[in-house]
């Protein structure tokens, strides 16, 4: 089966820096067809392909996770924190626009906790290598929800 609009695609992937430093790898399933489940440049390269197809795509900062937004970097008092929060932990707080925003704890320094709401790979160009392992028709529910369910997809 070819990758077309509303197909559920399973990939094995490896993300590296342009110089080849490993950053992430694994398996993922996504709903093909512009649902923002995968980098648009990668999705465009996979259009019409079949299981077994492999490619490596260089993504600019804009094609990947975008530029870092320093408005998403915050420092708050440790006393305002729930107990047991550690570096690497995640918590939700208000973003610069008042909307909920996920923040990573990047540093705890004395009475201050440093948070960053940027994606860890924001501001970096990336190399995305992937191999298509499975293609199937998406279910009506998956299309309605705009993502793949079960397997390597999204779980409720």
N, C-alpha and C positions, 0 to 999 in steps of 0.2 A: 504494500500500500504506500502511496506517495504522501508526503507531507503537504497538506492543503488546508484551507480555512476549516476550523473546527475539528482538527485531528488532535488526538492526545499523543504527544511525542515524549518518549523516554530517552534521555541522554546520559552517557557517562561523560564527565567533563574534568578538565584541569585548568585552573586559572593561575597564571604566572605573571611576574613583572615582564616588561618587554625584554629584559636581560635574562629571563629564564628562572628567576627566583620563585619557588613554589609558594602560592598564597592560599589556594583552596582546591579541593577536588572532591569528587563523589558522583552521585547519581541524582538526577532530578527528572520530574515529569512536568510538562507544561502544556497549556492549551494554545495551539497555534492559531494565529489570526489577529494579531494586534491587540491582545488583552493585557499588555504590559507585564507578562509573566517572564519575559526573557528580554535581553538587550535587543532592540529593534534591528540593529545591524546583523546580529547573529541569526535572528529569525528570518531576515531577508535571504541570508545565505543558505538556509535550510529549506526554503520554499521549493516544493517539487522533488525533494530528495527522498530516498528510501532507506530502510534499515541497512546498516553497514557503512553508510556514508560517513566520512570523517573529514573535518576541516579545522583549520586554525585561523583565527581572525584577530587582527590587532585592533584594539579599541582605544580611541583617544579618550582623554578625561571626559569629554562631553558625551561620547558614545557609551561610557561605562557608568560610573556613579556620580558624575558631575564634579564641579569644583567644591572645595570645602566652603562651608558657610560659617564664618566666625561668630555669627549671631547665635549659632547652636552650641557654642562653647560657654559653659557657665561654671561659676564657683559658688558653692553654698556652704553654710555652716554645718559642721558635722552634727551639731545638736538638732538640726532640722531633719536628720536622716533616720530612717528606721534602723533599729539595731541589727548588727550582723551583715551590713552591706560591705562588700569587698571590692577591690579593684577587679575590673572585668565584669562586675555585676551590671544588670540593666534595671532601669526603673522608668516609669512614665511620669512626666511632668508637663506643665504648660510650655508650649513652644513660643517663639517670638511673636507669632500671630494669634496666640491665645488658644490654638488648637492643641490637643494632646500630642506629645512628642516623646519618642523613646530616647533615652540617654544611656550611654555607657559610662561607668565609673572608670576614669582613666588614671586618677591619682588621688591619694588621700595624704594630705600634708598637714600635720598638726591638727588644728581645728577646722581645716578647710577640706571640702570634697570637690574635686575637679570633674566636671561632667562634659561629655561631648555627644551631641545629637547627630553628628555626621556619620554616614556609613564608614566603617573602618577603612575602606578602600577609596573613599572620596578623594579627589585631587590626584589620582594616579591613573596613568595609562595602563592598560591590561592586555594580556594575550590570552584569548579564550580558545582552548582546544577542546573539541567534542567529537563524540561518535554516536550516531543514532543507533539505539538498540531495539526500539520498538515503536511502531506507529499503529494507531487504531482510531476508529471513529469515536469522537467524544460522545458522551451521553447528553441527552437534552438537559439534565440537571447540571452537568458540568458546564455546558454553554451558558445556562442561565446564571450560574454562580461565577462564571468567568475564570475558572481554574479547574485543574484536574483533582479528582478525589481518590483516596486510597493509594496503595502502592507507594511510589515515591512522591506522590502529589500531596495535597493539603488534607489534613485530618480535622474532623470536627470533634 
